[in-house]
Amino acid sequence: MQAPLEILQEFWHYDSFRPLQEEIINTVLAGKDTLALMPTGGGKSICFQVPAMAMDGVCIVITPLVALMKDQVEQLKRRGIKAAAIYSGMHRNEIDYTFDNFVYGDYKFLYVSPERLLTEIMQVRTKLMRVCLLVIDEAHCISQWGYDFRPPYLKIPEFRKFIPNAPVIALTATATKEAQQDIVQKLELKNVQVFQQSFARPNISYSAFCEESKERKLFDILQKVQGSAIVYARSRKRTKEIADWLNRSRISSDFYHAGLTNQERFKKQDAWIKNQNRVIVATNAFGMGIDKPDVRVVIHLDLPENLEAYYQEAGRAGRDGKKSYAVILYFKGDLEDISKQIEQKYPPIENLRRVYQALANYYKLAVGGENFESYDFDFQEFISTFGLVAHETHNALKKLEDEGLIQLSDSYYSPSKLIFKMDNHELYKFQIKTPSYDKFTKVLLRMYGGDLFTSYTTISESAIAKNFFAQVSEIENMLDYLQQVGVVTYQKQKNKPQLTFLTARQDANNLSINIIEMNRRKKKDIEKAINVVKYAQEDRRCRMQFLQEYFDEYTNATCGICDNCLKQKKKETEADVPIEIYTKYRQKILEIVPANISQIVDYQYFNNKSYATEVIRRMIENEELWYSELGILQKK
């Protein structure tokens, strides 16, 4: 067996392991179940990839995001390591071929989602493989107390029966003690070895500012902190708006969200990693698995839902160990919005039953019908058929997916998009010149409004077809033509969205949803949101200490570099100058200048030199004095 350090040097070109990595690797190689908690950027992937390379057989990696799977597979391939992923949307023949590479070939790392585990083909092929290690990435997803609970993760212990001799390593960046215990229990880890790095990130300065104009503060921060930056915004539309505004302000930026095509996302991500763009403005779809060590600042323009997510996202700054910044910008209205978002995340059970019954009627499924059956799914047609409200239905579908009843393919989250390349005046000239398209463009504008001129807008070809009294194929041809002549940019949905029933069709009145458990999770999410608000509004306590204690790591040490620590330092260094002395010294200083600071402080009038120094500092801060290029203090 090749030594772990030799593998690290050969494939990763690192000279040595980071703290805890070697201990974790040796525990895995000893065949013990392991739970590793390491902050974002702490090198979690090395902890399972290196030991797997030292072992004979296949390493199965369970991870929740397709983007994360693809990114890690590509990284392994670049290192000359054979890896592949299986995810929804792949053709059955492609899935079959991929499995063959692991059963009969020499492929090493197989990435799958938790939903894939109990499919028949996965179970049959796994029995034929020699599996050396099972990896559960983002293990907090199995815990009902984690911030991203995913019910399909609960299937993992059942899947372990097919590979009883393979040790398990579960990894996460963020888990409270409560969540850690839940992970061990739900995964049924035996004699588990737990490793935990400190949650302290001594090179990151954390701050939070209540601002009326977030954009102005954002611009100021990016002016003061040079280098690569991530700006997180909640909505897809806002990412583009902020990126466009920054570009107009001569700060090179681009936007990123899950609604872009894979090709677009890769292109934007790659340009940012190569520093062709300084700033990436993104939704939280961005960042997981991204290996960029020199991010100097991460700025949140909206409050995150919980501190676990915030810690992960903020932790993408300063992976190279150099001084970096993590900033939250908020205004008072944001504190109320965070509660509304949680309410939307948990639709009433009546809504879930109504949408599930509508799905059953839509596909004409009888109770007890086959599970793992997939169907084409047109969201717009579905809601119009049953008179459902779009955003309520979307939230209900997401909850049914979270509860493990259905699965939506990636293309559901990447619908067709459209934007006009012309302004109103140019479009009018086109309509006059091409009367056959006049009515069609008017239908588009009536349906989707002025947003078509400013940002990529999600469209439904079937909904347009109904409004235009045409076939969907005719609408697609007309949109293609408008793109060819330069009127629009049309991003057509790559594949038809698929909806898969993960269980046999149930009676909608008796859905297998634990309502008591769902309400407990909602209550927990509300508690987490309250902690985010407390963190944002905290104006005295060390922010790093606040985060550490949230993750049950108690310490008397303060970071010394967060906004609150710096304010405290400033107070401690300020001399307590009596008001009458301050007034006298200020007046005398205004008479003396221009002069350099030492001449002023040494002036015989000032009996207390420390008072004089403090008065000068405050006058500079209040912009009553300023330094000339020669270092001379002058009046404003």
Phi and psi in degrees as a GROMACS rama.xvg file:
@    title "Ramachandran Plot"
@    xaxis  label "Phi"
@    yaxis  label "Psi"
@TYPE xy
-70.1987  138.352  GLN-2
-67.0829  143.584  ALA-3
-55.0486  -41.2325  PRO-4
-65.0661  -36.5115  LEU-5
-64.9123  -40.3096  GLU-6
-63.5649  -44.5754  ILE-7
-58.6978  -44.8811  LEU-8
-70.7697  -37.051  GLN-9
-72.3353  -44.7242  GLU-10
-99.1957  -29.0059  PHE-11
-107.511  -14.2819  TRP-12
60.7288  31.3543  HIS-13
-99.4102  144.914  TYR-14
-79.1207  -30.0891  ASP-15
-152.108  166.543  SER-16
-82.9364  156.102  PHE-17
-80.1826  167.349  ARG-18
-53.0783  136.362  PRO-19
78.5934  -23.524  LEU-20
-58.2662  -47.0234  GLN-21
-65.5671  -40.4345  GLU-22
-62.2097  -42.1276  GLU-23
-64.6114  -45.2426  ILE-24
-59.9515  -44.029  ILE-25
-65.5004  -34.5014  ASN-26
-67.0783  -41.3651  THR-27
-63.2741  -44.4599  VAL-28
-65.3352  -24.4924  LEU-29
-80.4276  -0.1846  ALA-30
81.5123  19.9387  GLY-31
-97.6204  145.95  LYS-32
-66.9466  140.475  ASP-33
-136.962  140.22  THR-34
-120.521  119.972  LEU-35
-118.233  123.366  ALA-36
-112.111  111.753  LEU-37
-135.603  132.378  MET-38
-57.3801  157.237  PRO-39
-51.4358  129.473  THR-40
87.1134  3.47373  GLY-41
-82.4432  -5.55016  GLY-42
90.2324  42.9076  GLY-43
-65.1903  -40.1462  LYS-44
-60.0903  -39.1653  SER-45
-56.5849  -34.0512  ILE-46
-65.9201  -22.8758  CYS-47
-112.666  -27.6753  PHE-48
-70.6523  -41.1646  GLN-49
-66.5202  -50.5303  VAL-50
-63.3057  -34.8306  PRO-51
-62.1359  -37.9835  ALA-52
-66.0895  -26.0779  MET-53
-85.4563  -9.99081  ALA-54
-105.078  156.535  MET-55
-85.9837  131.745  ASP-56
117.185  -171.983  GLY-57
-95.9055  140.976  VAL-58
-105.99  118.425  CYS-59
-95.7879  126.17  ILE-60
-115.037  120.859  VAL-61
-99.3805  122.528  ILE-62
-144.136  148.563  THR-63
-83.7209  -19.9105  PRO-64
-114.425  131.467  LEU-65
-60.9683  -41.414  VAL-66
-60.1659  -39.1547  ALA-67
-68.5467  -40.282  LEU-68
-57.0404  -53.7509  MET-69
-60.5178  -40.7449  LYS-70
-64.1443  -45.4101  ASP-71
-68.6214  -37.3756  GLN-72
-61.445  -45.2816  VAL-73
-62.896  -40.8332  GLU-74
-62.435  -42.0677  GLN-75
-65.8002  -41.5021  LEU-76
-61.1752  -39.7376  LYS-77
-63.5722  -24.3267  ARG-78
-90.4396  4.11444  ARG-79
81.5387  21.8209  GLY-80
-108.431  131.795  ILE-81
-79.573  120.432  LYS-82
-146.269  155.945  ALA-83
-154.965  160.956  ALA-84
-127.442  148.74  ALA-85
-120.986  125.4  ILE-86
-147.166  166.562  TYR-87
-62.8924  144.888  SER-88
101.903  -16.4985  GLY-89
-76.3717  145.905  MET-90
-70.5861  147.738  HIS-91
-57.1098  -37.5518  ARG-92
-63.5605  -37.3559  ASN-93
-67.735  -39.2321  GLU-94
-63.1558  -44.4694  ILE-95
-60.4438  -44.4119  ASP-96
-64.0044  -40.3729  TYR-97
-64.3703  -44.5346  THR-98
-59.7078  -40.2176  PHE-99
-57.8386  -36.1706  ASP-100
-62.8058  -28.9281  ASN-101
-91.4423  -26.9862  PHE-102
-81.2315  -45.3854  VAL-103
-110.77  -17.1806  TYR-104
-99.1035  -159.723  GLY-105
-118.369  30.0099  ASP-106
-71.6291  145.806  TYR-107
-106.099  -48.9393  LYS-108
-113.232  120.779  PHE-109
-112.024  114.629  LEU-110
-97.5773  128.175  TYR-111
-140.388  160.772  VAL-112
-86.4392  160.081  SER-113
-62.785  -29.0715  PRO-114
-62.7721  -25.4  GLU-115
-75.4148  -20.3077  ARG-116
-61.5728  -38.471  LEU-117
-98.4563  14.1481  LEU-118
-73.5596  149.895  THR-119
-61.9057  -42.9503  GLU-120
-65.1536  -35.8663  ILE-121
-64.8082  -43.6991  MET-122
-67.1878  -44.8446  GLN-123
-62.9151  -46.4684  VAL-124
-71.2712  -33.2539  ARG-125
-62.5702  -39.04  THR-126
-61.1004  -27.7585  LYS-127
-86.0957  -14.1172  LEU-128
-86.8262  158.435  MET-129
-100.675  95.7629  ARG-130
-90.9087  123.337  VAL-131
-97.428  -21.9799  CYS-132
-158.284  137.332  LEU-133
-111.365  125.25  LEU-134
-113.192  129  VAL-135
-111.068  100.131  ILE-136
-84.1921  154.08  ASP-137
51.6201  51.7884  GLU-138
-64.7361  -16.6947  ALA-139
-61.2045  -18.8359  HIS-140
-66.0605  -18.0529  CYS-141
-84.7284  -15.4594  ILE-142
-91.9698  132.755  SER-143
-66.7462  -14.7669  GLN-144
-100.211  1.50641  TRP-145
-77.0842  168.077  GLY-146
-86.805  -6.42405  TYR-147
-139.838  54.5195  ASP-148
-56.9182  127.921  PHE-149
-126.995  102.845  ARG-150
-49.4757  -36.602  PRO-151
-57.7862  -22.286  PRO-152
-62.8074  -23.7159  TYR-153
-67.8452  -11.7919  LEU-154
-80.1101  -11.3126  LYS-155
-60.2952  -46.1387  ILE-156
-56.9386  -36.3658  PRO-157
-65.3513  -38.8619  GLU-158
-67.7594  -30.7458  PHE-159
-60.7796  -22.2527  ARG-160
-62.2487  -24.731  LYS-161
-81.5296  -14.3702  PHE-162
-135.033  61.4158  ILE-163
-63.1748  -21.8038  PRO-164
-95.4719  -4.68019  ASN-165
-86.6407  127.352  ALA-166
-67.5045  162.136  PRO-167
-120.029  136.374  VAL-168
-122.611  123.99  ILE-169
-107.538  134.053  ALA-170
-130.04  143.612  LEU-171
-159.525  156.64  THR-172
-90.6826  -25.1329  ALA-173
-139.67  117.644  THR-174
-159.797  126.986  ALA-175
-70.9383  170.749  THR-176
-57.8578  -40.4783  LYS-177
-59.9343  -45.113  GLU-178
-68.2062  -38.1262  ALA-179
-59.3728  -46.3199  GLN-180
-62.2489  -38.1448  GLN-181
-65.6521  -40.6299  ASP-182
-60.8752  -48.1964  ILE-183
-61.0789  -43.7102  VAL-184
-68.135  -48.6989  GLN-185
-68.0713  -33.1617  LYS-186
-85.0071  -6.50547  LEU-187
55.071  46.792  GLU-188
-72.8163  136.013  LEU-189
-106.184  133.911  LYS-190
43.9531  46.6316  ASN-191
-68.1411  141.018  VAL-192
-101.427  123.277  GLN-193
-106.268  128.599  VAL-194
-121.085  133.53  PHE-195
-139.943  120.073  GLN-196
-77.8738  155.082  GLN-197
-61.3854  143.496  SER-198
-79.3017  -5.19444  PHE-199
-68.2049  135.132  ALA-200
-119.537  86.7535  ARG-201
-63.7422  -15.5268  PRO-202
-94.7508  -2.93916  ASN-203
-103.507  127.698  ILE-204
-95.4595  114.43  SER-205
-92.4352  139.82  TYR-206
-146.841  157.287  SER-207
-144.421  132.905  ALA-208
-130.002  132.027  PHE-209
-87.8163  114.02  CYS-210
-129.972  136.816  GLU-211
-73.1166  -36.9572  GLU-212
-116.524  95.1833  SER-213
-64.5476  -37.2884  LYS-214
-62.1646  -42.8301  GLU-215
-63.2064  -43.1994  ARG-216
-66.1192  -39.6413  LYS-217
-57.6587  -47.7961  LEU-218
-60.2467  -44.3474  PHE-219
-60.2845  -43.2457  ASP-220
-63.6705  -45.6611  ILE-221
-67.9379  -24.6298  LEU-222
-73.3923  -37.9283  GLN-223
-81.9166  -37.0467  LYS-224
-104.697  104.119  VAL-225
-79.91  159.762  GLN-226
108.297  -177.887  GLY-227
-65.9488  144.416  SER-228
-143.221  149.518  ALA-229
-116.788  131.189  ILE-230
-118.074  118.929  VAL-231
-95.8221  130.555  TYR-232
-129.195  153.105  ALA-233
-77.0055  -39.6521  ARG-234
-102.673  151.218  SER-235
-62.8195  -41.9669  ARG-236
-60.3715  -40.3387  LYS-237
-68.4444  -31.0055  ARG-238
-60.1291  -42.5586  THR-239
-69.366  -42.3367  LYS-240
-59.6813  -45.3338  GLU-241
-67.5294  -42.6  ILE-242
-62.0729  -43.3347  ALA-243
-61.9763  -42.7066  ASP-244
-63.6885  -41.6062  TRP-245
-64.79  -39.9352  LEU-246
-63.0755  -40.3348  ASN-247
-64.5678  -27.2246  ARG-248
-88.6264  11.0581  SER-249
67.13  34.1527  ARG-250
-117.266  111.089  ILE-251
-63.8824  123.176  SER-252
-145.079  161.527  SER-253
-146.201  166.381  ASP-254
-116.804  158.739  PHE-255
-151.703  132.267  TYR-256
-158.408  170.592  HIS-257
-69.5527  -13.2509  ALA-258
-79.9482  -7.81869  GLY-259
-79.4984  159.796  LEU-260
-70.0248  159.671  THR-261
-56.7548  -40.8644  ASN-262
-63.3883  -42.9852  GLN-263
-64.4816  -43.7577  GLU-264
-62.6008  -43.5407  ARG-265
-63.4054  -42.3113  PHE-266
-62.7093  -45.3338  LYS-267
-66.2946  -44.8025  LYS-268
-62.0015  -43.9887  GLN-269
-65.6725  -40.8084  ASP-270
-63.2099  -38.8487  ALA-271
-70.4383  -42.7622  TRP-272
-60.4733  -35.9339  ILE-273
-86.0646  9.17074  LYS-274
62.3082  25.1268  ASN-275
-75.1276  -25.8868  GLN-276
-123.478  135.644  ASN-277
-76.1712  -39.0493  ARG-278
-119.101  136.942  VAL-279
-114.963  123.317  ILE-280
-101.855  120.147  VAL-281
-144.118  159.568  ALA-282
-81.1982  176.718  THR-283
-72.4274  4.39107  ASN-284
-67.3865  -15.8306  ALA-285
-98.5434  139.973  PHE-286
119.435  -34.1988  GLY-287
-65.632  121.338  MET-288
85.087  -2.02364  GLY-289
-78.2424  126.329  ILE-290
-103.886  85.5607  ASP-291
-132.636  105.043  LYS-292
-79.2247  -18.4145  PRO-293
-101.552  29.9926  ASP-294
-73.9265  121.013  VAL-295
-91.1251  -25.1358  ARG-296
-150.948  138.1  VAL-297
-120.129  123.279  VAL-298
-121.115  127.799  ILE-299
-101.581  119.641  HIS-300
-86.2202  -7.66549  LEU-301
-137.286  152.978  ASP-302
-67.6948  132.615  LEU-303
-69.7594  162.588  PRO-304
-70.3433  -28.9537  GLU-305
-157.313  165.491  ASN-306
-76.5165  -22.9176  LEU-307
-62.6695  -49.3445  GLU-308
-63.541  -41.0756  ALA-309
-62.8526  -43.5428  TYR-310
-60.3178  -41.8651  TYR-311
-64.2823  -47.7847  GLN-312
-68.9101  -43.4628  GLU-313
-64.781  -31.0199  ALA-314
-70.8509  -2.01538  GLY-315
-78.4906  -5.41636  ARG-316
-87.7233  143.808  ALA-317
64.9642  34.9772  GLY-318
-67.513  -16.3385  ARG-319
-83.3932  1.56167  ASP-320
85.754  -2.8439  GLY-321
-86.373  161.852  LYS-322
-56.573  129.18  LYS-323
-144.494  173.387  SER-324
-133.998  143.081  TYR-325
-129.217  118.882  ALA-326
-128.31  135.345  VAL-327
-108.017  130.387  ILE-328
-112.999  129.603  LEU-329
-148.408  161.105  TYR-330
-128.406  171.044  PHE-331
-57.0815  -35.6625  LYS-332
-60.6701  -27.6625  GLY-333
-62.6092  -31.6436  ASP-334
-65.5777  -31.1662  LEU-335
-81.1333  -35.3041  GLU-336
-61.6268  -34.9573  ASP-337
-63.7317  -32.6965  ILE-338
-70.9788  -39.21  SER-339
-62.284  -38.9683  LYS-340
-63.2178  -36.9838  GLN-341
-67.335  -39.5894  ILE-342
-59.7253  -42.3651  GLU-343
-66.7285  -31.3901  GLN-344
-68.5775  -22.7394  LYS-345
-120.878  80.7558  TYR-346
-63.9742  152.707  PRO-347
-56.8889  146.654  PRO-348
-58.7227  -29.8722  ILE-349
-62.2005  -38.0744  GLU-350
-65.4244  -40.4012  ASN-351
-63.6601  -43.5327  LEU-352
-64.8064  -41.2769  ARG-353
-62.9827  -45.241  ARG-354
-69.2638  -40.8917  VAL-355
-62.7203  -43.4596  TYR-356
-63.3997  -39.0595  GLN-357
-62.7461  -39.7289  ALA-358
-62.3958  -43.4356  LEU-359
-62.0667  -42.5301  ALA-360
-67.5256  -38.9811  ASN-361
-58.8419  -40.7326  TYR-362
-102.718  5.64083  TYR-363
54.1665  52.8963  LYS-364
-99.3382  132.63  LEU-365
-85.6946  153.128  ALA-366
-56.8866  133.22  VAL-367
88.9325  4.5787  GLY-368
-62.0056  165.791  GLY-369
-55.8472  141.824  GLU-370
-93.6382  166.139  ASN-371
61.9318  23.2442  PHE-372
-87.7709  133.432  GLU-373
-110.044  145.261  SER-374
-136.425  149.201  TYR-375
-61.0045  140.143  ASP-376
-133.594  112.744  PHE-377
-105.6  104.823  ASP-378
-58.7011  -47.215  PHE-379
-62.3374  -42.829  GLN-380
-64.9911  -39.6151  GLU-381
-61.2664  -50.6744  PHE-382
-69.7963  -33.5606  ILE-383
-72.0709  -33.8124  SER-384
-61.6607  -38.782  THR-385
-110.275  8.14691  PHE-386
63.8345  38.6277  GLY-387
-93.2458  154.31  LEU-388
-85.1593  131.679  VAL-389
-56.8665  -57.246  ALA-390
-68.6121  -33.6015  HIS-391
-66.3428  -40.4646  GLU-392
-67.5072  -41.7722  THR-393
-59.9881  -45.4734  HIS-394
-63.7243  -37.8036  ASN-395
-66.7603  -42.0408  ALA-396
-61.4649  -42.2008  LEU-397
-61.0339  -40.9815  LYS-398
-69.257  -40.344  LYS-399
-61.7752  -34.3709  LEU-400
-69.6842  -44.2706  GLU-401
-59.6688  -33.8171  ASP-402
-84.0454  3.28967  GLU-403
79.0486  18.942  GLY-404
-90.9865  -36.0426  LEU-405
-135.391  167.504  ILE-406
-137.771  133.535  GLN-407
-105.464  134.229  LEU-408
-71.5772  165.104  SER-409
-56.8297  -35.825  ASP-410
-65.9131  -21.4776  SER-411
-60.9774  -36.0776  TYR-412
-88.9038  1.35361  TYR-413
-130.19  65.1895  SER-414
-71.8847  173.961  PRO-415
-63.3647  149.665  SER-416
-135.184  154.297  LYS-417
-144.604  143.388  LEU-418
-146.634  139.836  ILE-419
-77.9655  133.606  PHE-420
-89.4404  -8.39677  LYS-421
-107.587  155.333  MET-422
-85.2434  179.359  ASP-423
-56.087  -43.0135  ASN-424
-65.6258  -45.5126  HIS-425
-66.4393  -37.6819  GLU-426
-64.8555  -40.2561  LEU-427
-60.2354  -42.85  TYR-428
-62.6941  -38.1629  LYS-429
-64.4706  -41.4183  PHE-430
-64.3599  -38.9439  GLN-431
-65.2999  -42.5092  ILE-432
-72.3754  -31.5825  LYS-433
-126.394  75.2434  THR-434
-60.5209  -24.5176  PRO-435
-66.238  -18.472  SER-436
-106.83  1.77333  TYR-437
-61.441  -51.1372  ASP-438
-63.3824  -38.5561  LYS-439
-63.8697  -46.3635  PHE-440
-65.5678  -33.5313  THR-441
-66.0407  -37.9878  LYS-442
-62.3746  -44.0857  VAL-443
-59.1738  -45.669  LEU-444
-67.856  -36.959  LEU-445
-65.4558  -37.5164  ARG-446
-78.2734  -38.6996  MET-447
-118.529  -7.36814  TYR-448
70.9522  -166.374  GLY-449
-68.9005  -13.8894  GLY-450
-57.4708  -25.9898  ASP-451
-61.2689  -22.2679  LEU-452
-88.1755  -17.291  PHE-453
-114.534  -25.0033  THR-454
-155.202  158.966  SER-455
-61.612  126.724  TYR-456
-116.473  131.169  THR-457
-66.7309  129.967  THR-458
-127.487  163.965  ILE-459
-125.735  115.269  SER-460
-61.0034  -35.4781  GLU-461
-69.3445  -37.2586  SER-462
-67.7012  -39.5719  ALA-463
-63.3511  -41.7259  ILE-464
-59.103  -40.7523  ALA-465
-65.1205  -41.3052  LYS-466
-72.1334  -27.7255  ASN-467
-98.8319  -1.32207  PHE-468
55.6931  54.5596  PHE-469
-143.289  171.134  ALA-470
-79.9289  152.877  GLN-471
-58.5785  -40.9057  VAL-472
-60.986  -36.4125  SER-473
-66.8877  -40.5986  GLU-474
-62.7292  -43.5059  ILE-475
-61.7692  -40.6089  GLU-476
-65.4755  -38.7404  ASN-477
-68.3794  -39.4315  MET-478
-66.7756  -39.3331  LEU-479
-60.3019  -41.7653  ASP-480
-64.1671  -45.7998  TYR-481
-59.0362  -33.1345  LEU-482
-71.151  -42.265  GLN-483
-60.2972  -36.522  GLN-484
-92.3646  6.15636  VAL-485
83.7621  16.7386  GLY-486
-82.9936  -39.373  VAL-487
-133.626  166.029  VAL-488
-110.909  120.919  THR-489
-115.638  113.165  TYR-490
-101.355  100.073  GLN-491
-79.8292  139.314  LYS-492
-56.7489  129.649  GLN-493
-66.8896  -46.3887  LYS-494
-131.692  157.269  ASN-495
-68.2525  133.037  LYS-496
-58.7896  143.595  PRO-497
-118.179  139.753  GLN-498
-117.225  126.1  LEU-499
-115.177  131.525  THR-500
-85.186  116.525  PHE-501
-84.9695  -12.5598  LEU-502
-128.418  165.08  THR-503
-59.0989  145.799  ALA-504
-55.5212  125.549  ARG-505
-101.129  162.815  GLN-506
-71.3796  123.594  ASP-507
-58.8144  -29.3354  ALA-508
-77.209  -11.1701  ASN-509
-131.337  45.2998  ASN-510
-61.1546  144.198  LEU-511
-78.5755  61.5944  SER-512
-117.669  124.719  ILE-513
-81.3026  96.8217  ASN-514
-64.1047  -38.5925  ILE-515
-61.3124  -43.4242  ILE-516
-66.1502  -40.0529  GLU-517
-63.1022  -40.3841  MET-518
-68.0012  -34.4212  ASN-519
-65.0398  -39.9772  ARG-520
-66.8867  -37.6655  ARG-521
-61.982  -45.2317  LYS-522
-60.106  -40.3326  LYS-523
-65.7242  -40.0995  LYS-524
-63.5651  -37.345  ASP-525
-64.3089  -41.7313  ILE-526
-60.8813  -41.4852  GLU-527
-63.7328  -40.3023  LYS-528
-64.1286  -38.4052  ALA-529
-61.4059  -38.4111  ILE-530
-66.6919  -33.772  ASN-531
-63.9089  -44.672  VAL-532
-62.3161  -42.7167  VAL-533
-60.6222  -43.3554  LYS-534
-61.7171  -46.2619  TYR-535
-63.3716  -39.3414  ALA-536
-86.4904  -11.8753  GLN-537
-60.5322  123.27  GLU-538
-121.489  9.45065  ASP-539
-126.98  -45.1163  ARG-540
-75.2606  146.977  ARG-541
-57.4722  127.724  CYS-542
-69.9731  -36.5228  ARG-543
-64.8125  -41.0123  MET-544
-62.8738  -39.79  GLN-545
-59.2827  -47.2543  PHE-546
-66.0928  -42.4078  LEU-547
-60.1967  -44.4826  GLN-548
-68.0258  -30.7044  GLU-549
-60.1868  -35.4236  TYR-550
-94.524  22.8365  PHE-551
63.9531  30.8268  ASP-552
-114.569  107.528  GLU-553
-100.158  133.78  TYR-554
-152.574  150.898  THR-555
-91.475  -10.6104  ASN-556
-75.3006  140.372  ALA-557
-108.767  157.421  THR-558
-74.5177  -32.3716  CYS-559
81.5484  -5.91678  GLY-560
-128.093  -2.63675  ILE-561
-75.329  170.517  CYS-562
-60.1774  -38.2054  ASP-563
-71.5757  -39.1437  ASN-564
-63.8592  -41.1361  CYS-565
-65.9707  -37.6346  LEU-566
-63.2835  -40.8486  LYS-567
-65.249  -41.9855  GLN-568
-60.1412  -41.5363  LYS-569
-63.2854  -41.9516  LYS-570
-63.0159  -40.6698  LYS-571
-67.6235  -31.3992  GLU-572
-86.9039  -18.0198  THR-573
-72.3572  129.158  GLU-574
-73.582  142.507  ALA-575
-83.5867  86.7656  ASP-576
-83.7159  120.017  VAL-577
-57.1806  145.711  PRO-578
-62.0562  -36.3744  ILE-579
-69.6636  -35.7154  GLU-580
-71.001  -40.3472  ILE-581
-57.3096  -44.8921  TYR-582
-62.1903  -45.3979  THR-583
-64.2156  -48.1613  LYS-584
-64.05  -39.7203  TYR-585
-60.783  -46.0088  ARG-586
-62.5547  -41.2847  GLN-587
-67.1488  -39.8853  LYS-588
-62.0083  -41.319  ILE-589
-63.1743  -27.2429  LEU-590
-77.6805  -34.9076  GLU-591
-76.6282  -42.2665  ILE-592
-63.399  151.012  VAL-593
-76.4168  140.246  PRO-594
-168.355  160.958  ALA-595
-83.2757  164.521  ASN-596
-63.6794  -37.6233  ILE-597
-66.2905  -36.6246  SER-598
-63.1301  -39.3045  GLN-599
-68.388  -50.617  ILE-600
-61.2908  -37.0921  VAL-601
-79.8131  -4.96594  ASP-602
-60.294  134.641  TYR-603
-61.9027  -19.9927  GLN-604
-63.5313  -30.7921  TYR-605
-89.5258  103.846  PHE-606
-72.474  -32.2193  ASN-607
-112.656  105.433  ASN-608
-66.0806  -36.0655  LYS-609
-67.3957  -35.8384  SER-610
-62.3615  -44.0591  TYR-611
-60.835  -43.0122  ALA-612
-62.3142  -42.4667  THR-613
-66.8008  -39.5195  GLU-614
-63.4587  -41.5428  VAL-615
-61.4957  -44.0737  ILE-616
-60.1551  -44.6657  ARG-617
-66.937  -36.7274  ARG-618
-66.6044  -36.1491  MET-619
-66.7523  -43.448  ILE-620
-62.0958  -36.7255  GLU-621
-84.0417  4.231  ASN-622
63.1998  29.4513  GLU-623
-84.2986  -27.2733  GLU-624
-124.539  156.07  LEU-625
-148.672  155.998  TRP-626
-90.3566  132.443  TYR-627
-79.3814  173.736  SER-628
-60.2948  -24.8201  GLU-629
-90.3705  5.25503  LEU-630
80.8804  20.8286  GLY-631
-96.8361  131.71  ILE-632
-76.6115  132.178  LEU-633
-135.194  159.783  GLN-634
-73.9559  148.081  LYS-635
